[in-house]
Every structure is written in C-alpha cells, then in structure tokens.
C-alpha cells in the first residue's frame, strides 16, 4: 500500500487535463496521493478550482487568488470574487499571489498592488496565503514582513531558493513547499543543499502539475506533462537530500499539510 501523501499545489484546471482529468485523479489516488489542492491563478481559474473541489469533496480543495503574471487584471471585482470564493469550505487559502520579476508579464508596480491586496484579503478572511516568488526575493520579503503578524499562515509555494532565502522565509514563520525542482540536477543544487535545513512541521510537498515534470523520472513521459501521481517520486528525492526516511517524511508532510490547510482526514490509512 503506497504512503498516503498530499499534493498542496496542482493546476488541475489547466487545459492539458481537459481530456483525461478523471484518469489523472484516479492515477494520483492509486499512487497514494489522497488529497490535492488545486491552485487558483486568476478569477476564472479560481472559480474553476472551487467547482472542481466541490465536485470531489474531501479529496480536492482549492485556493483563490491571482498569480503575479495576471496582476494587471487585478481590480475591485477580482477582490470581491475572491472574497466570495473564500466563504466556500473547500477553499483553503488565498493565492497564488506574490511577485515574479523573472518575466514581468505584469509590471512590478501592478504585481505589488495585487500582492498587497491579496494579503489584506487573507488577513480579513483569516485564510493562509499561497505564495509565489521568482527573482524578487528582497521585495517579496519586505512586503510580506509588513503583513505577517496579521496573517494566520503562509506557504512559500514551489520554493527554489538557497539557504539564505530559506531562512528568510523561515524567519517569517512560513511553511515551505517543495516541487520536482529538487529533482533537477542542473537547477536544483541550491535547493538540494537547503532541503535538510527545513524543520519538521514546516515542510510540504507539491507537483505544480502540469509544470515541473521531474527530470530524473525513468522513463520520461512522452507528453512532458507532470501529474500528481509523480508526487511520491518527489518525496523520495527530497528524503534522499534531507537525510530522512521516506515513510517518516510522508507522515510528517501529510500531517503538516492537513494542519496548515485545516483539511479533514479523507482516507482511513491516514491518522488524524
């Protein structure tokens, strides 16, 4: 029987899953992924994520928010819609929100405006924030520090940084989400070196599917599409690089995710 684990970040509303979404879910559950949190990245995607979670109660949950790539679209109507979605019991976090200066699909000023507004909303509705940061660490930390005392929690989704950046996040009492980036021998060196420094109770795992397919999967899927069924592989690599036992780490990350997002126990194999 596979270890029961939770994927805290999967983009299941992505159109690459439109033709086989149920089969993707079935493969995930067969691999031991007992619960999944679908990421909201825009008003439309957040609405779809909430609908998908409502159709799969106890197994799928959702976040509601706007990715920095879409920050130029952020307005009062978006805030109102995210506030409405936050009332749904299956919506467990605000975001994906933050800063992305790697591509700047939205201008930095728009990104900061949308980020601050979503932090304000998270403080208002008392849901944790699901955070994104790329090539904007100093500004991201500076903004977050101003709001941290008002937030009930936050997770650095798809953390890819070095030890210094990790400790900046830990100093803000953030949780850390690890993806298949740790499986990349080209780009994952800093993350591999930092992994052992993540304390118990702060670590969670995610695929960010359909993105970030682990490079070391054998054989590689022909479609290059990532799926939540690959989460056990990510956990195995993480266990190796943090000098932890796989089963122990599975139990720990599952318990942490369930506590952080206030998830019910959905499977009798998983202790509450």
C-alpha positions as CSV (number, residue, x, y, z in Angstrom):
1,X,0.0,0.0,0.0
2,X,1.6,3.4,-1.0
3,X,2.2,6.0,1.5
4,X,-0.7,8.5,1.9
5,X,0.5,12.0,0.9
6,X,-1.0,15.3,0.0
7,X,-0.2,17.4,-3.1
8,X,-0.5,21.0,-1.9
9,X,-0.2,22.6,-5.4
10,X,-1.6,21.2,-8.6
11,X,-3.0,23.1,-11.6
12,X,-5.8,20.6,-12.4
13,X,-7.9,23.1,-14.2
14,X,-5.2,23.5,-16.8
15,X,-6.5,22.7,-20.3
16,X,-3.9,19.9,-20.7
17,X,-6.0,17.9,-18.3
18,X,-9.3,18.5,-20.1
19,X,-9.3,15.2,-22.0
20,X,-8.4,12.9,-19.1
21,X,-8.9,14.8,-15.8
22,X,-10.7,11.9,-14.0
23,X,-8.0,9.4,-15.1
24,X,-5.3,11.8,-13.7
25,X,-7.2,11.8,-10.4
26,X,-7.5,8.1,-10.4
27,X,-3.8,7.6,-11.1
28,X,-2.9,10.0,-8.3
29,X,-5.1,8.2,-5.7
30,X,-3.7,4.9,-6.8
31,X,-0.2,6.3,-6.2
32,X,-1.1,7.3,-2.6
33,X,-2.0,11.0,-3.2
34,X,-5.1,11.1,-1.0
35,X,-5.8,14.8,-1.2
36,X,-4.9,17.6,-3.6
37,X,-5.1,21.4,-3.5
38,X,-5.9,23.0,-6.9
39,X,-4.2,26.3,-7.4
40,X,-6.2,29.4,-8.3
41,X,-4.2,31.7,-10.6
42,X,-6.9,34.1,-11.8
43,X,-10.6,34.8,-11.3
44,X,-11.6,32.2,-13.9
45,X,-9.1,29.6,-12.7
46,X,-10.0,30.1,-9.0
47,X,-13.7,29.7,-9.9
48,X,-13.0,26.5,-11.8
49,X,-10.8,25.2,-9.0
50,X,-13.6,25.8,-6.5
51,X,-16.1,24.0,-8.7
52,X,-13.7,21.0,-9.2
53,X,-13.2,20.8,-5.4
54,X,-17.0,20.9,-4.8
55,X,-17.4,18.0,-7.2
56,X,-14.8,16.0,-5.4
57,X,-15.5,16.7,-1.7
58,X,-12.9,15.6,0.8
59,X,-10.3,14.8,-1.9
60,X,-9.8,18.1,-3.8
61,X,-9.5,21.6,-2.3
62,X,-8.8,24.9,-3.9
63,X,-7.1,28.2,-3.4
64,X,-8.5,31.6,-4.7
65,X,-6.2,34.3,-6.0
66,X,-4.3,35.8,-8.8
67,X,-0.8,34.9,-10.0
68,X,1.6,37.9,-10.5
69,X,1.6,37.1,-14.2
70,X,-2.0,38.3,-14.3
71,X,-1.6,41.2,-11.8
72,X,-2.5,43.8,-14.5
73,X,-6.0,42.2,-14.5
74,X,-6.5,42.7,-10.7
75,X,-9.3,45.1,-9.7
76,X,-12.0,45.5,-7.2
77,X,-14.2,42.9,-8.9
78,X,-11.4,40.4,-8.5
79,X,-11.2,41.1,-4.8
80,X,-15.0,40.7,-4.4
81,X,-14.9,37.4,-6.3
82,X,-12.0,36.0,-4.2
83,X,-13.8,37.1,-1.0
84,X,-16.9,35.3,-2.2
85,X,-14.9,32.1,-3.0
86,X,-13.2,32.3,0.4
87,X,-16.5,31.6,2.0
88,X,-16.7,28.1,0.4
89,X,-15.5,25.4,2.8
90,X,-13.4,23.8,0.1
91,X,-11.3,27.0,-0.5
92,X,-8.4,26.7,1.9
93,X,-6.0,29.6,1.0
94,X,-5.7,32.9,-0.8
95,X,-3.4,32.9,-3.7
96,X,-1.4,32.0,-5.7
97,X,-0.1,35.5,-5.0
98,X,3.3,37.2,-4.9
99,X,5.9,38.6,-7.2
100,X,7.5,37.3,-10.4
101,X,10.3,39.6,-11.8
102,X,11.7,36.8,-14.0
103,X,9.4,37.6,-16.8
104,X,7.4,40.6,-15.6
105,X,4.3,39.6,-17.7
106,X,2.7,42.3,-15.5
107,X,4.6,45.4,-14.5
108,X,6.2,45.2,-11.0
109,X,4.0,48.0,-9.7
110,X,0.9,46.1,-10.7
111,X,2.3,42.9,-9.1
112,X,2.9,44.7,-5.8
113,X,-0.5,46.3,-5.8
114,X,-2.2,42.9,-6.4
115,X,0.0,41.2,-3.8
116,X,-0.8,43.7,-1.1
117,X,-4.5,43.5,-1.9
118,X,-4.5,39.7,-1.5
119,X,-2.5,39.9,1.7
120,X,-5.1,42.3,3.0
121,X,-7.9,39.9,1.9
122,X,-6.1,36.9,3.5
123,X,-5.9,38.8,6.8
124,X,-9.6,39.7,6.6
125,X,-10.9,36.2,5.9
126,X,-8.2,34.5,8.0
127,X,-7.0,32.0,5.4
128,X,-3.4,31.3,4.8
129,X,-1.6,32.7,1.8
130,X,-0.3,30.5,-1.0
131,X,2.8,32.5,-2.1
132,X,4.8,32.8,-5.3
133,X,8.2,34.4,-5.7
134,X,10.7,34.4,-8.5
135,X,13.6,36.8,-8.9
136,X,12.0,39.2,-6.4
137,X,13.1,37.8,-3.1
138,X,14.1,41.1,-1.3
139,X,11.0,43.0,-2.3
140,X,8.8,39.9,-1.6
141,X,10.2,39.5,2.0
142,X,9.9,43.3,2.6
143,X,6.2,43.4,1.7
144,X,5.4,40.2,3.5
145,X,7.1,41.3,6.7
146,X,4.7,44.2,6.9
147,X,1.6,41.9,6.9
148,X,2.9,38.7,8.6
149,X,1.5,39.5,12.0
150,X,-2.0,39.8,10.6
151,X,-1.8,36.5,8.6
152,X,-2.8,33.2,10.0
153,X,-0.2,31.4,7.9
154,X,1.7,31.3,4.6
155,X,3.5,28.8,2.4
156,X,6.3,29.6,0.0
157,X,4.9,27.6,-2.9
158,X,7.5,25.9,-5.2
159,X,10.4,27.2,-3.1
160,X,13.6,27.0,-5.3
161,X,16.0,29.2,-3.3
162,X,19.2,28.9,-1.4
163,X,19.8,28.6,2.3
164,X,19.8,32.3,3.0
165,X,16.5,32.7,1.2
166,X,15.1,29.7,3.0
167,X,16.0,31.2,6.4
168,X,14.4,34.5,5.4
169,X,11.2,32.6,4.8
170,X,11.5,30.6,8.0
171,X,12.2,33.7,9.9
172,X,8.8,34.9,8.7
173,X,7.3,31.7,10.0
174,X,6.4,30.5,6.5
175,X,5.9,26.9,5.5
176,X,7.9,25.6,2.6
177,X,6.5,23.8,-0.5
178,X,8.9,21.6,-2.4
179,X,8.3,20.5,-6.0
180,X,10.2,18.5,-8.6
181,X,12.7,21.3,-8.9
182,X,14.7,19.3,-6.4
183,X,14.9,16.5,-9.0
184,X,16.7,18.8,-11.5
185,X,20.4,18.2,-11.5
186,X,21.0,21.4,-13.5
187,X,19.0,24.0,-11.5
188,X,18.3,22.2,-8.1
189,X,21.7,22.4,-6.4
190,X,20.8,25.3,-4.1
191,X,17.5,23.7,-3.1
192,X,19.1,20.3,-2.5
193,X,21.7,21.9,-0.2
194,X,18.9,23.8,1.7
195,X,16.5,20.9,2.0
196,X,18.0,19.4,5.1
197,X,17.5,22.8,6.9
198,X,13.7,22.8,6.6
199,X,12.5,21.9,10.1
200,X,9.8,19.4,11.0
201,X,6.4,20.8,10.8
202,X,7.3,23.4,8.1
203,X,7.7,21.2,5.1
204,X,5.1,20.3,2.5
205,X,5.3,18.7,-1.0
206,X,3.7,19.5,-4.3
207,X,3.9,18.8,-8.0
208,X,2.8,22.1,-9.6
209,X,1.5,19.9,-12.4
210,X,1.3,20.1,-15.3
211,X,4.6,22.1,-14.8
212,X,7.9,21.0,-13.4
213,X,7.9,17.3,-14.5
214,X,10.8,15.8,-12.6
215,X,13.8,15.5,-14.9
216,X,15.0,12.2,-13.4
217,X,11.9,10.2,-14.0
218,X,12.6,7.0,-15.8
219,X,11.1,6.6,-18.3
220,X,10.2,10.2,-19.1
221,X,6.5,10.7,-20.1
222,X,6.2,11.4,-23.8
223,X,3.9,14.3,-23.2
224,X,6.2,16.1,-20.8
225,X,3.1,16.8,-18.7
226,X,3.5,16.5,-14.9
227,X,0.8,14.7,-12.9
228,X,0.1,14.4,-9.1
229,X,0.9,10.7,-9.4
230,X,4.6,11.7,-9.5
231,X,4.5,13.2,-6.0
232,X,5.9,10.0,-4.4
233,X,9.0,10.3,-6.6
234,X,9.5,14.0,-5.5
235,X,9.2,12.9,-1.9
236,X,11.7,10.1,-2.4
237,X,14.3,12.5,-3.9
238,X,13.6,15.0,-1.1
239,X,14.1,12.3,1.5
240,X,17.4,11.4,0.0
241,X,18.7,15.0,0.0
242,X,17.4,15.8,3.5
243,X,18.7,12.5,5.0
244,X,15.2,11.5,6.1
245,X,13.3,8.2,6.0
246,X,10.7,8.2,3.2
247,X,7.8,6.8,5.3
248,X,8.6,9.2,8.1
249,X,8.7,12.1,5.8
250,X,5.4,11.1,4.1
251,X,3.7,11.0,7.5
252,X,5.2,14.3,8.5
253,X,4.4,16.2,5.4
254,X,0.9,14.8,5.3
255,X,0.2,15.8,8.9
256,X,1.7,19.3,8.3
257,X,-0.4,19.9,5.2
258,X,-3.6,18.7,7.0
259,X,-2.9,21.0,9.9
260,X,-1.8,24.0,7.8
261,X,-4.8,23.9,5.5
262,X,-7.3,22.5,8.1
263,X,-8.1,19.5,5.9
264,X,-10.3,16.7,7.1
265,X,-9.0,13.1,7.2
266,X,-10.2,11.7,3.9
267,X,-8.7,8.2,4.0
268,X,-8.7,5.6,6.8
269,X,-5.0,4.9,6.1
270,X,-4.1,8.4,7.3
271,X,-4.0,9.2,11.0
272,X,-5.7,12.4,12.1
